[in-house]
Amino acid sequence: MEKRKWIGCHIVISSLLLLGGCVNTEIIDDVRLVTGIGYDLGEGDKVVGTALIPYYLPDQKIENNTLTSSASPTRDLFKNYQQMSSDPIVGGALEVVLFGMDFAKNGIYQVVDSLGRDPGVGTKMFLVVVDGEARELLEGQYGKRGNSSYIADLLDHNIKTRDMPKTNLHLFMSDFYQTGKTSFLPIIKKKSETAVEIAGLALLNNGKMVDKIPRNKMFYFKLMAQKHSGGSIRVDIGKHKAVVESINSRLKKKIVRRNPYEIDVHIKMKGYLNQYTGRGLNQKIIHEVERTLEKQIRSNAGELVKQFQKKGVDPFGFGHYADSRIRGFDYKHWRKYDYKSLKVNIKPHVNIVESGVIE
């Protein structure tokens, strides 16, 4: 019995050694890892690409190095990077891909399609639009872990605990190919040589940026697009102000009429009163905060819906929802006529479940 076990282990170990010999290995110290890439418009049909390559110093600090080249198509950029580097360039460590604003307006499909076909690219990687040029932003010095990690952590933090809707390469590609749904990406801006900030959301129709929403509307956008948790919003109560933080929210759509279409959007939000500038706080004030916030959600979310209808974009996925609920749905007619005349009834219900000590 013991002999059989030994023979079995010997076979497994030998197999692993043989398999290991068939794989091309690359020593980490002998290659240059690209952790971020930026794309900007170049002359003619050329694309200006900036590769971010961190260099790890002996004292554990990170030096952000960039290589910039122009090419068409974009896959030729990596060939150019190889010719500019003393070590092999490897793109399997990508954390972020940045698109300059002008590049995004011209169309990002060529790049996104290439990334989607690359087996070495992770689907949780972030795609971002830059308010300005991607090259300029990548040449800053942010944080202690390198520029790519700083930007990725900034986005991840705002997705999990703030007003940024969840997004990555996989989700963007899903929305991109989804009938009746407009894709969106975060917009970031270089605040200084050592800091980057969230600037809003970019809406892309057929891969081209056609509209954007400012940072102060992102709370309402996320309520209408996904489950929301952690974000905060200010509520004005007469002379006083309150800050409500969302614990969680749920979203439910319902088609209530056809010809013309009418959809009810029910939003249930639980939150807690994080701050109130008045001296006394009681149950009556809490109810007033709840009702006032409901009015704010109704008004601001309604304005977003009208803005999107005017632009012909549908990031809230009303077309996809109708297509999934109605047999024989004519999406071409919806896109041309029905969506523009769609009536959306936003019905929020806010419940403040925690407010500290109530007097």
Secondary structure, DSSP 8 states (H G I E B T S, - for coil): -HHHHHHHHHHHHHHHHHHHHTS----GGGSEE--EEEEEE-STT-EEEEEEEEEE-TTS-EEEEEEEEEESSTTHHHHHHHHH-SS-EE-TT--EEEEEHHHHHH--HHHHHHHHH-TTS-TT-EEEEESS-HHHHHTS--SSS-HHHHHHHHHHHHHHHSS-----HHHHHHHHHSTT--EEEEEEEEEETTEEEEEEEEEEETTEEEEEEEGGGHHHHHHHHS---S-EEEEEETTEEEEEEEEEEEEEEEEEETTTTEEEEEEEEEEEEEEE-SS---HHHHHHHHHHHHHHHHHHHHHHHHHHHHHT--TT-HHHHHHHHSTT--HHHIIIIIHHH-EEEEEEEEEEEE-SS--
